[in-house]
Amino acid sequence: MTQKNDTESGAVILFVISAVQFLTPFMLSAVGVALPSIGREFSASAVQLGLVETVYILAFSLFLLPAGRMGDIYGRKRIFIIGILVFTMGTIMVSMAFTIKSFILFRFFQGSGGAMISGTSVAILSSVFPPEKRGRAMGIIVGCTYLGLSLGPVLSGFMVTHLGWRWIFYLGVLIELFCLALTLLKLKGEWAEARGERYDRIGALLYCVSLFCLIYGTLNQKNGGGYHLLTASGGAGLVLFFLYEYRCSSPILDVNLILHNRVFALSNLATLINYAASFGIAFFFSLYLQVIRGFSPQMAGMILIIQPVVQTILSPVFGRLSDTISPPGLATAGMVVCVSGLGVASQVHAATPIPVIMGMLALMGLGFSLFASPNTTTIMGSVTPRQYGVASSFLATMRTLGMLSCMTVITLTFHYYMGDQPVNDQTRDAFLNSMHVSMVTFCCLCIVGVFFSLGRLKQKTKTI
């Protein structure tokens, strides 16, 4: 194949991956703005509204590693297409939800399809683009991810205000069908560097069951009894999973990457901590702006769009910059900026001026864009092509586990301060207490993450 054809093929693949990467964050941010309306229709409690987002992220966490390894062995394009199909079916089911419990269940199914998309997309991109061009490509897809986050609140606010929250999912189905057609028609070739190796079914089952028990048990700690045992069993199961994977000849997770590749290990730990510390901003401030400050969903969406718009604009810039400047250094600087933004968020009260909140969102956008693309480039540059699927899915797992940890902290905080009460004018003080405690916790966590991120600066990233 000529260099021109290689360039054209790479551009087509980048366009397809970027289009699909838009989908999953769009569904996350769009639903965030709609939560108050969904809560009113289904008479849902604050805890149940938290679960709407939590189970979506939980499904990602459960299936990312298994999906990434399946892509390495059976073909990343195949798993990628199956993921779009499952995601589309899940969106259709959510649009027809009739109770808050069915809504939560269908969100889990939708999230499992998103896991297959995210677990293979970065790996496909890393297979196509050489190291010297990878940072720019990563910046573009991260920018498209944040474009989904940007348009989600705006379109959701408009639809919730004028059409109803179900239109979010009607629109989502149309976008997903377009992406499916685009993938089938334009995504040529297949990538499976580990083809012929055995798929670790025992490890996949042990991982999924253990993580589910750990998270489900933790979310229900207030009920005591068997849930304490469930949490302990989940933790023990994950320890057993790591021991089993260490001995397995064809694992879904190469434990040696964590034990012997410091850049890979610390970069993923930084991902986990940064997302755990920062993800709650959109969730809390969607409720804060609508319930505490009385803004309409559309106006709340217009304010919340500030953070992802900054990320959309700057991510490609910092992605390109990471091709020439130390990616770990840029990512660490991004975490420092996020600490500053979280510090401002922790001081927000019922009468905080809106320009202060807008400035905080812009600061968080700057921090995230400075962190995400260089951090992804660092991780994918520290492994061999044969490990792209595992590295991509592990990175996405750390990202979603961070989000899940964030929502778990929020759910537990709601349990303590609000019980099963809804978020409304009568519970505004309890809600503000929950938000304040959570934001202080997240700020402290992000400070710890900065020190872990600094640890990888002592060793240069190995570029494959």
TAURGI-V189614 format. One line per field, one symbol per residue. psi: psi as a letter, one per 20 degrees, with the letter a starting at -180 (. if undefined). burial: I if it has 9 or more other ideal C-beta (glycine too) atoms within 8 Angstrom, else O. A space follows every 50 residues. Layout:
psi=???
burial=???
This chain:
psi=prhghgggghggggggggghihgghghghghghigggggghjlqrhghhh hghghghggghhigghgghhghgiphgghgghggggggghggghijqirh ghggghhggghhhhhhghihghggghhgprhiihggghhghhhhghhghg hghghgggghhhhqhhighgggggghhghgggghhhnqrqomikpiqppn hggggggggghgggghggikhiibchhghgghhgghhhghghgghhiphm qionhhhhhingggghghhhgggghhhihiggggiggghgggijqrhghg hhghigghggggghghghghhiihqoghgghghhhghhggghgghijpah jpphhggghghhghgggghhggghggggghijrrhhjggggghgghghgh hggggghgggghgggghicjqroahhjhghghgggggghgghggghgghg hghhhiiipqppp.
burial=OOOOOIOOIIOIIIIIIIIIIIIIIIIIIIIIIIIIIIIOOIOIIIIIII IIIIIIIIIIIIIIIIIIIIIIIIIIIIIIIIIIIIIIIIIIIIIOIOOI OIIIIIIIIIIIIIIIIIIIIIIIIIIIIOOOIIIIIIIIIIIIIIIIII IIIIIIIIIIIOOOIOIIIIIIIOIIIIIIOIIOOIIOOOIIIIOOOOII OOIIOIIIIIIIIIIIIIIIIOOOOOIIIIIIIIIIIIOIIIOIIIOIOO IIIOIOIIOOIIIIIIIIIIIIIIIIIIIIIIIIIIIIIIIIIOIOIIII IIIIIIIIIIIIIIIIIIIIIIIOOOIIIIIIIIIIIIIIIIIIIIOIOO OIOOOIIIIIIIIIIIIIIIIIIIIIIIIIIIIOOOIIIIIIIIIIIIII IIIIIIIIIIIIIIIOIIOOIIIOOOIIOIIIIIIIIIIIIIIOIIIIII OIIOIIIOOOIOOO
